[in-house]
Amino acid sequence: MEFWNVYLQQPSLPNENFGCLGKPSVPSLSVVDNQQKGWRVHHQKPPPPLKHGFLGDGEVDIQLPLCHEGESSALLQFKHSFFINEHASRDRFAYPKVESWKLEGNTSDCCSWDGVECDHNTGHVIGLNLSSSFLCGSIDANSSLLSLVHLRRLNLADNHFNYSRIPSGVRRLSRLTSLNLSRSSLIGSIPSEILDLSLLISLDLSKNFDQRNPRFWELQIPSPTNLVQNLTNLKELYLSGVYIPTTIPDILANMSSLTAIDLANCGLYGEFPRSIFQLPNLKILRAGFNQNLTGSLPEFQSSSSRLERSDLSGNLPSSLGNLTQLTVLELRVNKFSGQIPFSLANLSQLTTLALGRNYFDEGMRLSHLVSYPNSRHCTSRV
């Protein structure tokens, strides 16, 4: 039977835009034995399962600590470099994961700590998920986090890092395949050292800006071409809200492994490369809210499960009907004109259709689409 520690989380207040250090901290939470009004119940990861060993002729159950002492110390140092502040995360299911990080009792093994993943063979910390953990404070250049050189997955999304910068020492985490620093109040130019993370498959730096002044507190990429040329293993690239005041490099269309591209609200301009639409594995494409970005849709063969706002113009090609796996077609707030092609009736997997605020011919109706199988479940905004 598996037992889980249970503790309660105070409900968070509506999020505001502020420096998190100016707000009161959440009191330290502990395991609870009764329900307190207004607090949500969360379940903490249990210790690692017992391992079987042999002593003489009899089998005994031994719980072997996996965590390396140096990595345990680095994690605790990272924990103590932040305050816990309930306003630092927006997710309504946020809770302070680092509260389980203690060197006492059956929690002394860092591999049992919430958000920590260890390699079961070597004991090294290979994954750290502290997303939505109420972390409040700055990430400095000498952060102990950078000593966890065996990390493969790092997720620090939805915390408040107090408008600090991504440290150049991130290059030390050269084994990373996934890096998520979205919605964490980071600013400044993305360091060139991030290009050394050549094993990255997923990179998410999106939505690091203050809603009141999105051109002041934001990340910037001076050269997206270098990013694309060096991170050739990328499958997912999320840069929404990152300031990229340039054209979209044509070389992006050479990254055939890409499944998701999010370039919304990046200050991009010029012609959107039509060849990007032809990426064979592309599932998600977002490029909306770039006022000076223009372009049109090409003819389609197949591919894509989501096609979203991209500030494009021209007619909708009838070949959209070839995208039979398409689940989301959101092309609102563009400059499309002409007729809505009847071939859209072929999109049997479609669950969301949004074509509003364009310049389609007056009198166009979508009655020819009501016959597709998912029409009863399809959200239509035309």
N, C-alpha and C positions, 0 to 999 in steps of 0.2 A: 504494500500500500504506500502511496506517495503522499507525504504531508507537505503543506505549504504554509509558510508564515503569512499572516494577514495583518495589514496595518491600514490606517485610514488617512485620507487626504482631504484637507480643507478645500471647499469649492473655491475656484479662482474667480476673481472679479474681472469685469470686462477689461480687455487689454487697452493700454494707452501707449503713446509714444514717449519714452522718457529714458533717461539714464538709470539703469536698474539699481545703482548703488544708493540712490536717494530714497528707496522704499524700505520699509521694515522687513526683516527676514522672517521666514516661516520658522516657528519653533521646531527643534529637533523632534522627529517622530520615532515612535518605538512600536514594538509589537503590542497589539491591544487585545483585551479580553472582553470588551463590551462595546456596543455601538454608541457613537456620539452623534448628536444631532448635526445634520448638515455636512457630514464628512463622507466621502466615497470610499468604498473598500477596494483595495488593490491586493494582488497576490505577488509575493516575492519569490524569486527563483529558489528552489530548494538546493541543498548541497549536492555535489556530484554523487551518482549512485555508488553503492558499495562494490568494490572489486574483489574477485575471488583469488585467494592465495592458498598455499599449501604449507603446513607445518607438520612434519613427520608424516604419519599416515592419514591424518585428518584434514578435512578442508575447513578453512576459517575465512570469515569475511573481514576484510581489512579495507578501511577507507584511506586510500593513499592520497596525500596532498599533492596537487599538481603544480601549484603556482611557484615560480621562482622568486626567491626573496627580494632580489633587486627590482623585479617587475611589480611585486606587491607594494614595495616602498614607493615606487614611482607613481603608482595609482593613488596611494594615500596622499602623497604630496600634491598631486593634481587635484584631488578632492578638496584639500585644505586651502587651495589657492582661490576658491570661490565661496561666495555666500549662497545660501539657499533663499530664493526670493520667489514667491508665488506669482509675481507679475512678470517674471523673466521668460515664461513660456505661454504660448497662446492655445495650444491644444487642450481641449477640455478634459482629456484623459492624462494630462501631465502629472507626474509625481516625482519626488526626489529619489532617484535610483541609488545615488551614492550613500543614502542613509544605511544601507546594508553593509557598507564597507567598514569592517571592524576587525581588528586582530585579537579576537577573544572568542572563546568557546568553539562551537562548531562552524563559526563564520570566519575563522582565521585563514582559510584557504581562499585566495582571491578568485580562484576559478569558480567558486560558488556565489560570488558577488553578482548582484543584479547588473545586467548590461555587459558583463565580461564573458568572453568566450576563449577557451584555451584549447590548444592542440592536445588531444588525448594521448599522443605518443611522446611529445617532447615537453609538455607542460607550459610552453610559452604562450603568452597572451597573443591571440591572433585576431580577435574581434573586440570592438568596444562600441556599444550602442548606448549613448547617453542623450539621445534625442528627447526633447520635451522633459527635461529633468530639473527645471527651475534654477539652472546654473547662472550665476550673476557675477561678473568680474571680467578682467582682461586676460587674454592669452599672451604671455610675454615671450620674448625670443628664447629664453632658457627654460621653457616649460618642460617639466618632467615627462610630459606626454611624448615628447620627441625622442625619449630614450627607449620607447617600446618599439624597437626596430623590427620585431617579428609581426607587427600588425598587418593584416590583410584587408580588414574592413573597419572603417572609422566613421561613425555617425554622431555628429554633435549638433544636429539641426534643432531649431526651435529653442534656443537658449539666448541669453543676452550677454554678449562678450564686450559690452561697454565701448563699442566703436574702436576696438583695437584692430590690429592688422594681422593677416595670416603670416606667421613667422617664416623666414627663409629656411629655417631648419627643418621645414616639412620634407625637404629632400632626403632626410635620414630615414623616412618611412618608405623606403624604396620598394617594399613588398606589397604596398597597397594596391588592391584591385578595385576598391570602392571607397569613395570619399564624399561625404555629405556634410556641407557646412552651410546649408540653406537657412534662411530666416534666423540668423544669429547675430545681427547687428555688427557686422564686420565692415571695415572701410578700407580705402586705399587701393593702390595697384596690386593686382594679384602677382606675387613674386615669380620671377622667371624660374626659380628653383622647382616650381611645381611641374615644370616640363621634364624633370628627372624621374617623375613617377610613371615610367614607361609601361608599367603593367596595368595601369588603370583601365577598368572596363566601364565603370560608372563614375561620373563626376557631376556633382550638384552644388553649385555656388549661387543658386537663385535667391531672389527676394531679400537681399541684404541692403535695405534702404529704409529711411524714415519716411513714413507716409506724408508728413508735413513738408518735407524738403527732399524729394527723391533725387535731386541732382547734387546734394551735398554729402549725405551719408550713403555711399554706395561703393561697391567694388568696381574696378576698372580693368580692362584687358587692353594693353597698348597694341598688341599684335595677335589677333586670332589665328593668323596664318601659322605662326610658330607653334601655337597650341595644337593645331590640327596635324602639323607635320611631325611632331614629337610623340603625341599620344595616339599612336596608330592602332591600339587595341580597343579604343573606345567603342562601346555599344550605346551608351546613354550619355547625353550631354545636355545638362540643364543650366542655362545661363540667364534665365529671365530676370530682368532688373539689373543686370551687370552692364555697365556703361561701355559700349563698344562703338565709338564714333568713327565707323569706317564702312566699307562695303563688305559683303559676305564673300569670303574667298572661294573661288571656283574649286579649289582643291578639296573642299568639304564633300563634293560630289564623288570623290574617289574613295571615301571611307565606306566601303560596301557593307561593313559589319554594323553600321549604325542602325539602331531600331528606334531611337527617340532623340529628337532635336528640339530644344526649347530656346528660342531667341527672341521672345516677346519683350517689348519695352526695353530695348537695348540701345536706342539711338542710332540704329543702322540706317544707311541710305543707299541709293543706287538701285540697280536692277537685281532682283532676286534670281539667282541662277536656276533656270528651269530644270537643269540636270539633277538637282537635288531631289526633285519629285520622283525621279526614276531609281532612287536607291532601292535595291532589291529587297532589303529587310526592314525598311522604314515602316514603323507602326504609328508613331506620334510626331507631328510636325506643328510647332507653334512659332509664328513670327509676327503676330499682331502688335498693334500699338507702336509701330515704327513709322512715323508719319511721312518720312521721306524715302521709304522703301517701296519700290514699284515692281510690277511684273505681271505675268499671266500664267494660267495653268497650261501644261503641255497635254498631249494625248497620253492616255494611260493604257497599260496592258493589264497589270495586276499589281498587288502590294497594298500596304497600308491598312491599318484598322482604325486609325483616327486621322482626320484631316481638319485642322482648325485654322482660325483667323490668320490671315497673312497679308492684309492690305494689298490685294491684287485687283486686276481689272480685266476687261475683255469678256468673252462669252464663256459659259461653262461648257467644257467639251463633253460630247456625248459619251466619250470613252470613260467618263467617271463610272458608268455602269459596269465597267470591267472589274472594278474594285469590289469583288463579291464578298470579301471578308471585312469590308468597312463597317465599323460599328458606330462611329461618330463622324458626322459631316457638319462642321460648324464653319461657315463662311460669311457670317454676319459682318457688318460694318466694313465692307469692301466697296469696290467700284464696278462690280460685275453688271453686265447689261444683257439684253437679248432675251431669249426664252430659256426657261428651266427645262433641261432635256428629259424626255420621257424615259430615257434609259435608267434614270434613278430608281425606277420601279424594280430593277434587277438587284438592288442592294437589300437582299433578304435578311441580312444580319444587322441592319441599321437600327439603332436604338435612340439616337439623337440626331435631329435634322434642324439646322438653324441657318437660314438664308436671308434673314431680314436686313433692312437698311442697306440695300443695294439699289440697282437701277434696272431691274427686270421689266419686261414689257408689261404695261398695264393690262389687267384682266387675267394675268396668269394664275392658274389655280393648281393645287396639288392633288386634285381628285384622282388622278391617274396613279397615285402612290398608295392609295388606301388598301390595295390588294396584297401588299407584301406581308409575309408571315408575321413580322414583328410590329406591324403598324399599330396594334392595340397598346403596345408598350413603348412606342416611339414618342419622344418629346419633340414636338415640331414648333419652331419659332421662325415664321416666314414673313 
